[in-house]
Amino acid sequence: MTTIAETAARRRHAGRTRLSAKHREWIAGYLFVLPDALGLFVFLGVPMALSLVLSVFEVNGFGGYSFVGAKNYLRMWNDPLFWKGARVTALYAVMLVPLLYVCGLGLALLVQRTDRFNAVMRSMFFAPHMVSLVVVALVWQFMVVDKIGVISKLTAALDIGGFSFLGDPNFALITIVLVSVWFLMGFYMLIFLGGLQDIPRQYYEAAMIDGAGPIARFRFITLPLLKPTSFFVIMVSMVAAVAGAQAFDIIYVMTKGGPANATSVLIVYIYQQAFGFGAFGYAAAMASILVVALMIVTAVFFALTRGGRFHHEQ
Amino acid sequence: MSSKRPQPYFSRSQVTLVRGLWMLVTAVLAFMTLFPLLWMVSIGFKPAAESFSSNLIPQSPTLDNFVYVLTGVPFLRYMANSFLVSATVTIVALFFHTMAGYALARLRFPGREVMFLSIFSTFLVSLPVIIVPLFVIVKAMGMLNSYAGLIIPAIFNAFGIFLLRQYYLSLPKEIEEAARIDGAGYWRIYWSVILPLSRPIMSALAILFFLANWNPFLWPLTITSDPNLWVVQLGIANFKSQYSASWNYMMAASTIVAIPTLILFVIFQRQIMDSLKTSGLK
């Protein structure tokens, strides 16, 4: 027979081991996350915050910083090239996002059937994505060189030529967008293929029995059920376009922002200000605006997808 | 399966015809997509005088461009730098990310959700946006013009943690519980249960990380001025400024740099495409 004291002691003991097991799990959890958390903090979190701090400073000739308050923001407000950069960025995004959507989805529908032929085709469409952007930019630049590049010759032969792909301010940005689409479409094709795969086959079979043609099936089954994927694609491509993730390398190699700033997306202008003219504070002020914009977009994105889990809506 | 599918509109021969046309269109588009890469390889094999001719097959193919790129400039050094950076980043990143992914998916501790949210919030912040302050930090840490500067900041990204966490969320709980009953601690469970179970996703991520770090241009351009530390992308870009007309050298160098990634892709395309297609979206 156990005494009350013994029972109490056992309970206390059980309580203590449960508690310490819990604490052990806590500590293990923190230690496991620590390296990445620390790294992300130092190399992503701190820079994002530091952007704001730097934006109210100016770098003087000897690399020292002096506080200048809102001067950089005022300069930004009055800088026509900043606004030009903002316009070019918006234009780039407005052209890139729908084109990528159509090309990505189009290719996915084209190679949707799972057989060996389509597997080979998928790889071919994806192959550009395996090459670095510097190589991509150089190869395309070489192909559209005025008069002697292979594509320049082709367009001239088809009598739609005569213009310069990269030298004409009206065409340079479009050329950059098309090269970006070429590089990215295979990636988005894959995302769409994943989405298409999740649509139950029975829906299509039922619709066919009811006499729905391919267009009706696409309109009433594929598009609505692809909504989460579409949402993901549009958000990610829009953020990438605004942040210049791919645009920077392509533009830096192909045009350096020219001609007449026609391809000077904000990120290229920021880079030139910082590393061309040493205007770190001014560049940081412009980048801060971008960071804030991207944070808002990401927060909305996160809220709308319920923590990044892209389930189909029930 | 396809024979059982109802075909209310077309006869069998019509279906074959439509499918044939479909395949033809696909093949033509695929060829057009690959054309720039084929063109790049083609120019690499053409002598300088021929580089602007419009024939895809070189009339007098030569290896001179490749020989020059590999021997005339320190291109092998650039390749070794790229390889060192890519391999180190891949290994260290996989180690840290599996640890973090495991904890965020399987361990319970206060603040876990907040941590995951914070990590996720950096998901879409790309390098160009933070490059100015990042440069200032890396400079303050004395890592300009060093391998550390090329490697360490590249290790940390939310994408890998996110994918691994999603993967670990889908593993059955019983596996860990069996190990725990046997008296294994958390490290032991991670090392001998979770890591071996992660082999498929780790191989896919390893390829993705390696490729991603073989290809960057902006960051190395910004922090390395010492040519001994140049990675291949800088080497190629420098070809352009040095020999503005020598497209044949540039295309040969581009081919050399693209080939390892394309070979990796051909060997591992299934894993690469599956991991991209499914893991990120579920």
Chai-1 contact restraints between the chains, C-beta under 6 A:
chainA,res_idxA,chainB,res_idxB,connection_type,confidence,min_distance_angstrom,max_distance_angstrom,comment,restraint_id
A,E25,B,L107,contact,1.0,0.0,6.0,A-B,restraint_1
A,E25,B,R108,contact,1.0,0.0,6.0,A-B,restraint_2
A,W26,B,F109,contact,1.0,0.0,6.0,A-B,restraint_3
A,A28,B,L107,contact,1.0,0.0,6.0,A-B,restraint_4
A,A28,B,Y186,contact,1.0,0.0,6.0,A-B,restraint_5
A,G29,B,A103,contact,1.0,0.0,6.0,A-B,restraint_6
A,G29,B,L107,contact,1.0,0.0,6.0,A-B,restraint_7
A,G29,B,F109,contact,1.0,0.0,6.0,A-B,restraint_8
A,F32,B,M99,contact,1.0,0.0,6.0,A-B,restraint_9
A,F32,B,A103,contact,1.0,0.0,6.0,A-B,restraint_10
A,V33,B,A100,contact,1.0,0.0,6.0,A-B,restraint_11
A,V33,B,A103,contact,1.0,0.0,6.0,A-B,restraint_12
A,P35,B,F96,contact,1.0,0.0,6.0,A-B,restraint_13
A,D36,B,F96,contact,1.0,0.0,6.0,A-B,restraint_14
A,D36,B,A100,contact,1.0,0.0,6.0,A-B,restraint_15
A,D36,B,I161,contact,1.0,0.0,6.0,A-B,restraint_16
A,G39,B,F156,contact,1.0,0.0,6.0,A-B,restraint_17
A,L40,B,T122,contact,1.0,0.0,6.0,A-B,restraint_18
A,L40,B,F156,contact,1.0,0.0,6.0,A-B,restraint_19
A,F43,B,P153,contact,1.0,0.0,6.0,A-B,restraint_20
A,F43,B,F156,contact,1.0,0.0,6.0,A-B,restraint_21
A,L44,B,T122,contact,1.0,0.0,6.0,A-B,restraint_22
A,P47,B,I130,contact,1.0,0.0,6.0,A-B,restraint_23
A,P47,B,P133,contact,1.0,0.0,6.0,A-B,restraint_24
A,P47,B,L134,contact,1.0,0.0,6.0,A-B,restraint_25
A,L50,B,P133,contact,1.0,0.0,6.0,A-B,restraint_26
A,S51,B,P133,contact,1.0,0.0,6.0,A-B,restraint_27
A,L54,B,P133,contact,1.0,0.0,6.0,A-B,restraint_28
A,L110,B,T26,contact,1.0,0.0,6.0,A-B,restraint_29
A,M121,B,T26,contact,1.0,0.0,6.0,A-B,restraint_30
A,M121,B,A30,contact,1.0,0.0,6.0,A-B,restraint_31
A,S123,B,Q269,contact,1.0,0.0,6.0,A-B,restraint_32
A,M124,B,A30,contact,1.0,0.0,6.0,A-B,restraint_33
A,M124,B,L34,contact,1.0,0.0,6.0,A-B,restraint_34
A,F125,B,T33,contact,1.0,0.0,6.0,A-B,restraint_35
A,M130,B,T261,contact,1.0,0.0,6.0,A-B,restraint_36
A,M130,B,L262,contact,1.0,0.0,6.0,A-B,restraint_37
A,M130,B,F265,contact,1.0,0.0,6.0,A-B,restraint_38
A,V131,B,A258,contact,1.0,0.0,6.0,A-B,restraint_39
A,S132,B,N215,contact,1.0,0.0,6.0,A-B,restraint_40
A,S132,B,Q233,contact,1.0,0.0,6.0,A-B,restraint_41
A,V134,B,F217,contact,1.0,0.0,6.0,A-B,restraint_42
A,V134,B,Q233,contact,1.0,0.0,6.0,A-B,restraint_43
A,V134,B,I236,contact,1.0,0.0,6.0,A-B,restraint_44
A,V134,B,A237,contact,1.0,0.0,6.0,A-B,restraint_45
A,V135,B,S254,contact,1.0,0.0,6.0,A-B,restraint_46
A,V135,B,A258,contact,1.0,0.0,6.0,A-B,restraint_47
A,L138,B,M250,contact,1.0,0.0,6.0,A-B,restraint_48
A,L138,B,S254,contact,1.0,0.0,6.0,A-B,restraint_49
A,V139,B,P36,contact,1.0,0.0,6.0,A-B,restraint_50
A,V139,B,M40,contact,1.0,0.0,6.0,A-B,restraint_51
A,F142,B,W247,contact,1.0,0.0,6.0,A-B,restraint_52
A,I148,B,F52,contact,1.0,0.0,6.0,A-B,restraint_53
A,V150,B,S54,contact,1.0,0.0,6.0,A-B,restraint_54
A,K153,B,S54,contact,1.0,0.0,6.0,A-B,restraint_55
A,L190,B,M273,contact,1.0,0.0,6.0,A-B,restraint_56
A,L190,B,L276,contact,1.0,0.0,6.0,A-B,restraint_57
A,L190,B,K277,contact,1.0,0.0,6.0,A-B,restraint_58
A,L193,B,K277,contact,1.0,0.0,6.0,A-B,restraint_59
A,G194,B,K277,contact,1.0,0.0,6.0,A-B,restraint_60
A,G194,B,T278,contact,1.0,0.0,6.0,A-B,restraint_61
A,G194,B,L281,contact,1.0,0.0,6.0,A-B,restraint_62
A,M208,B,P6,contact,1.0,0.0,6.0,A-B,restraint_63
A,I209,B,P6,contact,1.0,0.0,6.0,A-B,restraint_64
A,V239,B,L124,contact,1.0,0.0,6.0,A-B,restraint_65
A,A243,B,S126,contact,1.0,0.0,6.0,A-B,restraint_66
A,A243,B,V129,contact,1.0,0.0,6.0,A-B,restraint_67
A,G244,B,P128,contact,1.0,0.0,6.0,A-B,restraint_68
A,A245,B,S126,contact,1.0,0.0,6.0,A-B,restraint_69
A,F248,B,P128,contact,1.0,0.0,6.0,A-B,restraint_70
A,F248,B,L218,contact,1.0,0.0,6.0,A-B,restraint_71
A,D249,B,F217,contact,1.0,0.0,6.0,A-B,restraint_72
A,I267,B,P128,contact,1.0,0.0,6.0,A-B,restraint_73
A,A274,B,V132,contact,1.0,0.0,6.0,A-B,restraint_74
A,F280,B,V132,contact,1.0,0.0,6.0,A-B,restraint_75
A,A283,B,V132,contact,1.0,0.0,6.0,A-B,restraint_76
A,A284,B,V132,contact,1.0,0.0,6.0,A-B,restraint_77
A,A287,B,V129,contact,1.0,0.0,6.0,A-B,restraint_78
A,A287,B,V132,contact,1.0,0.0,6.0,A-B,restraint_79
A,L290,B,V129,contact,1.0,0.0,6.0,A-B,restraint_80
A,V291,B,V129,contact,1.0,0.0,6.0,A-B,restraint_81
A,L294,B,V125,contact,1.0,0.0,6.0,A-B,restraint_82
A,T298,B,S121,contact,1.0,0.0,6.0,A-B,restraint_83
A,T298,B,L124,contact,1.0,0.0,6.0,A-B,restraint_84
A,G308,B,F120,contact,1.0,0.0,6.0,A-B,restraint_85
A,F310,B,L281,contact,1.0,0.0,6.0,A-B,restraint_86
